[in-house]
Amino acid sequence: MFTNDKRQDERTGKYGTSRLQYLQELVNQFQNTADEETKEKIAAILANFSYDPYNYSILRQLNVLELFLDCITEPNEKLVEFGIGGICNSCVDPANATVITQCGGIPLVIQCLSSPVRNTVNYALGALYYLCNKSNREEILKPEVIDVIERYVAAQTVNVSFSNLAKAFLDKHAC
């Protein structure tokens, strides 16, 4: 559910933790732990906060988008999944999409298309749908990327969600 200032005030009360403070604490915990399971849980929580427009400016302020991109580079498939999930959830916002693009996120998102984890592939397809625009079309619409996406369209009987997302991407962006 999307939130706003009034709802946030009601939820936190007079002595509650602000959203900014709470998310800052999560980022600090993520950065200060070596425990993979703890990192996975925190990345998942941050990804869940990244769908709500109320949080977009906070995520940018705390460099959470960059944290998500860092997660995509990890060998831990859960961190990759939650990282690309956070990217997918937040890139609908043009300011977030700009940060992701300027931080070299497009090649990272593209590499997620070949993940063995279904959610990771779904999130990558969704993210590319929103990230692709006039300024980065050539980077995203490379023949090898289109080939992978066309294979997902053709895999309709194997995985309908891949096929539907891939078809939506091609319908919107391919010539």
KOLNUKOL-737377 format. One line per 3 residues: number of its first residue (from 1); their letters; for each residue z negated, x, y negated of N, C-alpha, C. Coordinates in steps of 0.02 Angstrom, whole numbers, plus 50000, padded with zeros to 5 digits. Layout:
BEGIN
NUM = a = Z X Y Z X Y Z X Y | ...
! end
This chain:
BEGIN
1 = mft = 50000 50042 50059 50000 50000 50000 50000 50044 49938 | 50041 50027 49890 50044 50065 49828 49982 50050 49786 | 49961 50099 49747 49902 50090 49706 49920 50097 49632
4 = ndk = 49871 50083 49590 49878 50092 49518 49809 50112 49491 | 49805 50125 49427 49742 50149 49398 49685 50100 49409 | 49698 50035 49398 49645 49985 49405 49620 49983 49477
7 = rqd = 49666 49980 49524 49646 49978 49595 49609 50042 49614 | 49632 50098 49588 49600 50162 49603 49528 50163 49576 | 49518 50137 49516 49450 50133 49487 49406 50088 49529
10 = ert = 49433 50033 49553 49394 49987 49595 49374 50020 49661 | 49419 50058 49689 49407 50089 49755 49358 50148 49750 | 49360 50186 49696 49317 50245 49692 49249 50230 49661
13 = gky = 49245 50177 49622 49182 50160 49591 49162 50210 49537 | 49103 50198 49509 49078 50238 49453 49066 50311 49472 | 49044 50323 49534 49026 50390 49554 49072 50418 49609
16 = gts = 49127 50386 49620 49173 50407 49672 49213 50469 49655 | 49247 50495 49704 49290 50553 49696 49359 50530 49672 | 49383 50561 49619 49450 50543 49594 49503 50564 49645
19 = rlq = 49561 50534 49641 49616 50551 49685 49635 50624 49678 | 49639 50647 49616 49655 50717 49603 49605 50763 49637 | 49542 50749 49628 49489 50791 49657 49493 50790 49734
22 = ylq = 49502 50731 49762 49506 50724 49835 49565 50764 49863 | 49623 50756 49832 49682 50792 49857 49674 50868 49846 | 49643 50888 49791 49630 50959 49780 49585 50987 49834
25 = elv = 49534 50949 49854 49490 50971 49908 49529 50979 49974 | 49575 50933 49987 49616 50938 50048 49659 51000 50046 | 49691 51013 49989 49733 51072 49982 49692 51135 49992
28 = nqf = 49632 51138 49962 49588 51196 49970 49569 51206 50043 | 49551 51152 50076 49534 51157 50148 49593 51183 50188 | 49652 51157 50174 49712 51180 50210 49722 51255 50201
31 = qnt = 49716 51277 50139 49729 51347 50123 49675 51394 50149 | 49615 51368 50159 49558 51412 50178 49541 51410 50251 | 49577 51372 50291 49562 51370 50362 49616 51407 50402
34 = ade = 49593 51435 50457 49640 51467 50503 49650 51423 50564 | 49612 51369 50569 49615 51325 50626 49677 51280 50623 | 49720 51287 50672 49784 51250 50673 49774 51174 50675
37 = etk = 49726 51152 50714 49714 51080 50720 49691 51051 50653 | 49649 51087 50618 49626 51064 50552 49685 51062 50504 | 49728 51112 50505 49787 51112 50462 49832 51052 50478
40 = eki = 49841 51038 50542 49882 50981 50562 49855 50916 50533 | 49789 50906 50540 49757 50845 50516 49764 50838 50440 | 49754 50893 50405 49759 50891 50332 49831 50879 50310
43 = aai = 49879 50912 50343 49949 50901 50326 49969 50828 50338 | 49943 50799 50391 49957 50728 50405 49928 50683 50351 | 49868 50698 50329 49836 50658 50276 49876 50664 50212
46 = lan = 49894 50725 50194 49934 50736 50133 50001 50700 50137 | 50033 50702 50195 50097 50668 50204 50088 50592 50194 | 50032 50565 50217 50019 50494 50207 50009 50476 50134
49 = fsy = 49982 50521 50095 49973 50509 50023 50039 50517 49985 | 50088 50548 50016 50150 50565 49979 50200 50508 49973 | 50187 50451 50003 50233 50395 49996 50220 50353 49934
52 = dpy = 50160 50360 49905 50139 50317 49851 50157 50347 49783 | 50197 50313 49743 50215 50340 49677 50155 50358 49633 | 50099 50326 49644 50039 50342 49605 50021 50416 49614
55 = nys = 50035 50444 49672 50014 50512 49688 50066 50565 49670 | 50127 50545 49652 50181 50594 49643 50163 50650 49593 | 50138 50632 49535 50123 50684 49486 50066 50729 49510
58 = ilr = 50018 50700 49545 49963 50739 49573 49989 50788 49625 | 50034 50765 49667 50063 50809 49719 50099 50868 49686 | 50135 50854 49633 50169 50909 49597 50119 50955 49565
61 = qln = 50069 50927 49534 50018 50968 49500 49983 51015 49548 | 49970 50992 49609 49934 51031 49659 49980 51072 49704 | 50045 51071 49690 50094 51108 49730 50095 51087 49803
64 = vle = 50083 51023 49815 50084 50997 49883 50154 50997 49912 | 50204 50986 49870 50273 50986 49894 50290 51056 49922 | 50268 51107 49888 50279 51176 49912 50240 51188 49976
67 = lfl = 50180 51159 49981 50141 51164 50043 50179 51132 50101 | 50210 51074 50089 50251 51042 50141 50308 51087 50162 | 50341 51118 50114 50397 51163 50131 50372 51222 50172
70 = dci = 50313 51248 50154 50284 51303 50194 50270 51280 50265 | 50247 51218 50273 50234 51191 50340 50297 51191 50383 | 50354 51177 50352 50417 51174 50388 50436 51242 50417
73 = tep = 50412 51296 50387 50428 51363 50410 50382 51387 50466 | 50332 51349 50483 50283 51369 50534 50311 51358 50604 | 50287 51397 50653 50307 51386 50722 50274 51325 50754
76 = nek = 50222 51299 50723 50185 51241 50748 50225 51178 50734 | 50249 51145 50787 50293 51086 50779 50258 51028 50744 | 50192 51022 50752 50155 50969 50717 50156 50981 50642
79 = lve = 50146 51044 50621 50148 51060 50550 50219 51048 50522 | 50269 51065 50561 50338 51051 50540 50348 50976 50531 | 50326 50938 50580 50333 50865 50577 50298 50835 50516
82 = fgi = 50237 50855 50504 50200 50827 50447 50228 50853 50381 | 50251 50915 50380 50282 50943 50320 50345 50905 50301 | 50389 50896 50349 50452 50860 50333 50437 50786 50321
85 = ggi = 50385 50759 50353 50365 50690 50339 50343 50682 50267 | 50304 50731 50241 50284 50729 50172 50342 50736 50124 | 50389 50779 50142 50450 50786 50101 50489 50721 50100
88 = cns = 50498 50691 50158 50535 50628 50163 50501 50573 50122 | 50435 50568 50128 50399 50516 50092 50403 50525 50017 | 50404 50586 49993 50399 50598 49921 50465 50609 49885
91 = cvd = 50519 50625 49921 50581 50643 49888 50620 50585 49859 | 50596 50524 49869 50626 50466 49837 50620 50474 49761 | 50568 50506 49738 50557 50517 49667 50601 50574 49643
94 = pan = 50641 50564 49592 50687 50616 49569 50651 50681 49548 | 50593 50677 49518 50556 50737 49498 50534 50776 49560 | 50512 50741 49611 50493 50774 49674 50554 50805 49707
97 = atv = 50610 50768 49708 50671 50794 49738 50693 50858 49703 | 50685 50860 49637 50703 50920 49600 50660 50980 49620 | 50595 50968 49627 50550 51022 49648 50570 51047 49717
100 = itq = 50581 51001 49762 50599 51019 49831 50664 51060 49832 | 50713 51038 49794 50777 51072 49791 50770 51141 49759 | 50734 51145 49703 50726 51208 49668 50685 51259 49708
103 = cgg = 50644 51235 49753 50603 51280 49795 50638 51299 49860 | 50703 51286 49865 50740 51305 49925 50730 51259 49984 | 50714 51196 49970 50698 51150 50024 50757 51124 50064
106 = ipl = 50816 51123 50036 50873 51093 50071 50887 51129 50137 | 50892 51195 50140 50904 51228 50205 50847 51214 50255 | 50786 51209 50230 50730 51194 50275 50735 51124 50304
109 = viq = 50755 51076 50262 50764 51008 50286 50822 51006 50337 | 50875 51040 50321 50933 51041 50367 50914 51070 50435 | 50873 51123 50435 50854 51153 50500 50813 51104 50541
112 = cls = 50779 51057 50509 50740 51007 50546 50783 50959 50586 | 50848 50955 50569 50893 50912 50607 50900 50933 50680 | 50884 50996 50694 50890 51020 50764 50823 51025 50799
115 = spv = 50772 50993 50772 50706 50994 50803 50705 50955 50868 | 50663 50976 50915 50655 50936 50976 50609 50876 50966 | 50578 50871 50907 50531 50817 50893 50567 50760 50856
118 = rnt = 50568 50701 50886 50606 50645 50858 50586 50628 50787 | 50520 50625 50773 50498 50608 50705 50525 50659 50655 | 50525 50722 50674 50549 50774 50629 50622 50762 50611
121 = vny = 50663 50745 50660 50734 50731 50648 50741 50669 50604 | 50704 50616 50619 50708 50555 50577 50689 50570 50505 | 50634 50607 50495 50613 50624 50427 50666 50667 50392
124 = alg = 50696 50713 50428 50748 50756 50398 50808 50714 50376 | 50829 50668 50418 50886 50624 50400 50868 50583 50338 | 50808 50555 50337 50786 50516 50279 50782 50558 50216
127 = aly = 50755 50618 50222 50750 50662 50164 50819 50681 50137 | 50865 50698 50181 50932 50716 50158 50966 50657 50124 | 50954 50597 50148 50981 50537 50117 50963 50535 50043
130 = ylc = 50899 50549 50027 50875 50545 49958 50887 50609 49918 | 50890 50666 49951 50899 50729 49915 50971 50740 49893 | 51018 50715 49931 51089 50729 49917 51111 50696 49852
133 = nks = 51137 50737 49807 51162 50712 49743 51219 50757 49719 | 51246 50743 49661 51304 50780 49635 51291 50855 49631 | 51230 50874 49613 51216 50945 49602 51208 50985 49667
136 = nre = 51194 50952 49723 51183 50990 49785 51226 50966 49843 | 51274 50923 49829 51318 50896 49882 51349 50950 49926 | 51375 51002 49894 51408 51055 49933 51361 51090 49980
139 = eil = 51299 51098 49959 51249 51131 50002 51231 51088 50062 | 51228 51023 50051 51208 50977 50105 51268 50956 50148 | 51324 50943 50117 51381 50915 50154 51426 50969 50184
142 = kpe = 51397 51022 50209 51435 51074 50244 51461 51044 50310 | 51517 51069 50334 51546 51042 50396 51497 51043 50455 | 51458 51095 50461 51411 51099 50518 51356 51047 50513
145 = vid = 51336 51029 50452 51285 50977 50443 51315 50909 50457 | 51374 50897 50431 51409 50833 50444 51420 50825 50519 | 51437 50879 50553 51448 50876 50626 51385 50853 50662
148 = vie = 51328 50881 50644 51264 50861 50676 51250 50788 50661 | 51259 50768 50599 51245 50699 50580 51293 50651 50615 | 51356 50670 50622 51404 50627 50658 51384 50621 50732
151 = ryv = 51357 50674 50761 51334 50671 50831 51276 50622 50838 | 51233 50619 50786 51178 50570 50788 51205 50499 50783 | 51256 50489 50742 51288 50423 50738 51314 50402 50806
154 = aaq = 51347 50449 50840 51376 50435 50906 51324 50424 50961 | 51263 50445 50949 51210 50440 51000 51174 50373 50997 | 51208 50322 50975 51178 50256 50965 51141 50230 51026
157 = tvn = 51168 50239 51085 51134 50213 51145 51074 50255 51164 | 51072 50318 51142 51017 50362 51159 50959 50353 51110 | 50974 50351 51046 50922 50345 50995 50949 50305 50936
160 = vsf = 50930 50242 50933 50956 50197 50882 50934 50218 50812 | 50871 50241 50805 50848 50259 50738 50886 50319 50710 | 50899 50370 50752 50940 50426 50730 51009 50401 50708
163 = snl = 51038 50359 50750 51105 50335 50737 51108 50295 50671 | 51060 50251 50662 51060 50209 50601 51049 50251 50538 | 51002 50298 50540 50990 50341 50482 51051 50385 50468
166 = aka = 51079 50413 50520 51138 50456 50512 51197 50416 50483 | 51207 50355 50508 51261 50313 50482 51249 50296 50409 | 51188 50280 50391 51172 50265 50321 51185 50325 50277
169 = fld = 51168 50384 50301 51181 50445 50263 51256 50455 50252 | 51295 50449 50305 51367 50458 50299 51399 50405 50256 | 51376 50343 50262 51402 50288 50221 51391 50302 50147
172 = kha = 51334 50331 50131 51317 50342 50061 51349 50406 50033 | 51352 50459 50074 51368 50525 50046 51434 50556 50069 | 51459 50539 50127 51520 50572 50152 51581 50538 50121
175 = c = 51632 50577 50112 51694 50550 50080 51731 50503 50126
! end
